[in-house]
C-alpha cells in the first residue's frame, strides 16, 4: 500500500517518445480447481460457493494494479493534454503574432503604394491644371489671330480700290498675301494643338480617375487591415466566421496586386510626361507664332513705308512736271496769241500790195508795163503769202503743242489724283488700321 501511495503522488517522468494509448493488459488469475476447491458446485446443505483466501488476495492485487494503470494512463493523458494545450496556445500566439506582423508589413506596403498613388494623383491634377492653362493660352492666341487676319484682308480689299495705273501687284500686296497665308496656317496649327491638348487633358483625367479609384481601394483596404491588425484576444467585436477561411476565386496574388498598381503608376507617369512635353511644345509654338506674326507685320509695315515713299516721290515729281507744264502752257498760249497777231499784222501789207497790183492792172495800153515796181509788188505779195503760210503753220504747230500740253496737264492732274488716292489708301486707311495690330503678349496668349 505504501508503494501505491508513492505512485499516486509522484509526478510521472516525461516521455522520451510520443505518448500513445497502451493496450489493456489481461491478467490471468489462478483458479482453485483442485479436489478441495470450492469452485465447483455447491455442496448440498451448505450456502453458496466461496472464494479462497488466495483468490481474494489475487483479486485485490488485480484491483490495485488496474487502479494504478488507470491512474497512470489518466496522468499521462492529462500531461499530454497540458502539453497540447500549451503547444496549441503557443502555436496560436505565434500564428497570431506572425499574422499581425504580416498584416503590419501589408499595411506598410499598402501605405507605400497609397502614398505613391496620392502623389501621382496630385501631380496629375497639377499637370492637368497647367495643361488647361496652356490650352486657354492657345484659345486666347487663336482669338488674337482674328485681328491680324481681318487687318490683312481689309488692307487687301482697300488696296483693290486703287485706280489705274496704281492697281499693281507690288511688294506690299505680296507681303500682305504672305501675311494672310501665314495667319491661316497659324490658325490651323493652333486648332490642331488645341485638339491635341484637349485629348491629352482627357487622358490625364482618365489616368487620374484610375489612380484615384486604386487609391480609394488602397485606403479602404488599409483601414480594413489596420482594424484587423488591432484585433486581439480581448477584443469585444470579434466573432466566429466559419466560412471566411477560404480564398475567393477573384482574389489577386501579391504579384498581380503590386503589378496592377505599378502599371497604373507607369501609365499615369507616361501621360504626365506626355502632358509636360506637350506644354513645352505649346510654349514653343506660341512663342514662334508670336515672333513670326510680328516679323511679318514688321515686313508689311516696312513695305508700306517704302511704297508710300515711292508714291510720295512720284507725286512730287508729277507736281514738278505739272508746274512746268502749266508754265509752258502759259508761254505757248502767249506764243499762239503772238502768232495770231503776227498773221493779223501781215494782212494790212498784203492788202496794200494786192491793192496796188490790182490798181496797176488797170493801166491803159502800153502803160501796162512789167516794170521794176510791178516786179517788186509781185515779190512783195509772194513774200507776204509765204510769211503768212509759215506763220499759219507755226500757229497750227503751236496750237497742237498747246493741245498736247493741255492733255499732258490733264494726265498729270489725273495721275496726281490717283497717287493721292493711293497714298490715302496706304497711309490713312491701311497703315492707320495696322496700328491696332495685337502685341506680342496678346499673340502669345498671355492677354
Rosetta blueprint (number, residue, H / E / L):
1 X L
2 X H
3 X H
4 X H
5 X H
6 X H
7 X H
8 X H
9 X H
10 X L
11 X L
12 X L
13 X L
14 X L
15 X L
16 X L
17 X L
18 X L
19 X L
20 X L
21 X L
22 X L
23 X L
24 X L
25 X L
26 X L
27 X L
28 X L
29 X L
30 X L
31 X L
32 X L
33 X L
34 X L
35 X L
36 X L
37 X L
38 X L
39 X L
40 X L
41 X L
42 X L
43 X L
44 X L
45 X L
46 X L
47 X L
48 X L
49 X L
50 X L
51 X L
52 X L
53 X H
54 X H
55 X H
56 X H
57 X H
58 X H
59 X H
60 X H
61 X H
62 X H
63 X H
64 X H
65 X H
66 X H
67 X H
68 X H
69 X H
70 X H
71 X H
72 X H
73 X H
74 X H
75 X H
76 X H
77 X H
78 X H
79 X H
80 X H
81 X H
82 X H
83 X H
84 X H
85 X H
86 X H
87 X H
88 X H
89 X H
90 X H
91 X H
92 X H
93 X H
94 X H
95 X H
96 X H
97 X H
98 X H
99 X H
100 X H
101 X H
102 X H
103 X H
104 X H
105 X H
106 X H
107 X H
108 X H
109 X H
110 X H
111 X H
112 X H
113 X H
114 X H
115 X H
116 X H
117 X H
118 X H
119 X H
120 X H
121 X H
122 X H
123 X H
124 X H
125 X H
126 X H
127 X H
128 X H
129 X H
130 X H
131 X H
132 X H
133 X H
134 X H
135 X H
136 X H
137 X H
138 X H
139 X H
140 X H
141 X H
142 X H
143 X H
144 X H
145 X H
146 X H
147 X H
148 X H
149 X H
150 X H
151 X H
152 X H
153 X H
154 X H
155 X H
156 X H
157 X H
158 X H
159 X H
160 X L
161 X L
162 X L
163 X L
164 X L
165 X L
166 X L
167 X L
168 X L
169 X L
170 X L
171 X H
172 X H
173 X H
174 X H
175 X H
176 X H
177 X H
178 X H
179 X H
180 X H
181 X H
182 X H
183 X H
184 X H
185 X H
186 X H
187 X H
188 X H
189 X H
190 X H
191 X H
192 X H
193 X H
194 X H
195 X H
196 X H
197 X H
198 X H
199 X H
200 X H
201 X H
202 X H
203 X H
204 X H
205 X H
206 X H
207 X H
208 X H
209 X H
210 X H
211 X H
212 X H
213 X H
214 X H
215 X H
216 X H
217 X H
218 X H
219 X H
220 X H
221 X H
222 X H
223 X H
224 X H
225 X H
226 X H
227 X H
228 X H
229 X H
230 X H
231 X L
232 X L
233 X L
234 X L
235 X L
236 X L
237 X L
238 X L
239 X L
240 X L
241 X L
242 X L
243 X L
244 X L
245 X L
246 X L
247 X L
248 X L
249 X L
250 X L
251 X L
252 X L
253 X L
254 X H
255 X H
256 X H
257 X H
258 X H
259 X H
260 X H
261 X H
262 X H
263 X H
264 X H
265 X H
266 X H
267 X H
268 X H
269 X H
270 X H
271 X H
272 X H
273 X H
274 X H
275 X H
276 X H
277 X H
278 X H
279 X H
280 X H
281 X H
282 X H
283 X H
284 X H
285 X H
286 X H
287 X H
288 X H
289 X H
290 X H
291 X H
292 X H
293 X H
294 X H
295 X H
296 X H
297 X H
298 X H
299 X H
300 X H
301 X H
302 X H
303 X H
304 X H
305 X H
306 X H
307 X H
308 X H
309 X H
310 X H
311 X H
312 X H
313 X H
314 X H
315 X H
316 X H
317 X H
318 X H
319 X H
320 X H
321 X H
322 X H
323 X H
324 X H
325 X H
326 X H
327 X H
328 X H
329 X H
330 X H
331 X H
332 X H
333 X H
334 X H
335 X H
336 X H
337 X H
338 X H
339 X H
340 X H
341 X H
342 X H
343 X H
344 X H
345 X H
346 X H
347 X H
348 X H
349 X H
350 X H
351 X H
352 X H
353 X H
354 X H
355 X H
356 X H
357 X H
358 X H
359 X H
360 X H
361 X L
362 X L
363 X L
364 X L
365 X H
366 X H
367 X H
368 X L
369 X L
370 X L
371 X L
372 X H
373 X H
374 X H
375 X H
376 X H
377 X H
378 X H
379 X H
380 X H
381 X H
382 X H
383 X H
384 X H
385 X H
386 X H
387 X H
388 X H
389 X H
390 X H
391 X H
392 X H
393 X H
394 X H
395 X H
396 X H
397 X H
398 X H
399 X H
400 X H
401 X H
402 X H
403 X H
404 X H
405 X H
406 X H
407 X H
408 X H
409 X H
410 X H
411 X H
412 X H
413 X H
414 X H
415 X H
416 X H
417 X H
418 X H
419 X H
420 X H
421 X H
422 X H
423 X H
424 X H
425 X H
426 X H
427 X H
428 X H
429 X H
430 X H
431 X H
432 X H
433 X H
434 X H
435 X H
436 X H
437 X L
438 X L
439 X L
440 X H
441 X H
442 X H
443 X H
444 X L
445 X L
446 X L
447 X L
